[in-house]
Amino acid sequence: MNWTLISLGFIMGTFKFLFSHWIAYTAGTADITTIIEIFASTTAGAWFSMSVFYFLSGFLMKRAAQKRREAERLAKEKGIPFKKKKTFTKMNKFIVWIKMNVGIFGVTFLAPLFLSIPIGSIICAKFFGNQKKTFPLMLMNTAIYSTLMCLWLYATQG
């Protein structure tokens, strides 16, 4: 077992899952054992990070709102003009467009993959946290993507 490869795969899987397989693959040797280690470590890292950020998302969103209110209150007390954060940014409009057009299956697949695991997990929890199937779908979609990437790495290692 290559513990350096496993650690690298786990750490990369926790944050930027889209590229974690390639990074771990370039660090290891090209054999089936390495592919299995890459699958296990990157998927475990992604699932760990998803669990933490999905279930802490409510707390993190409340804390961010409190900090904004506190900053606004302090600025008001000091007489400093407070510039409010824009609500309808292009990114927010794009995320809502994806939510409305792609639905829970698309968001649970695309958000953690392309944004990052922490941000994607928070977005999935914010939009679909009230549905019981959201978190299992995130785990399943991550495992499917990881399987496809590992199969592709194995097929192209020749």
Summary of the structure (lengths in Angstrom):
residues: 158
radius of gyration: 19.1
end to end distance: 21.5
largest distance: 66.8
contacts: 468
relative contact order: 0.15
helix: 83%
strand: 0%
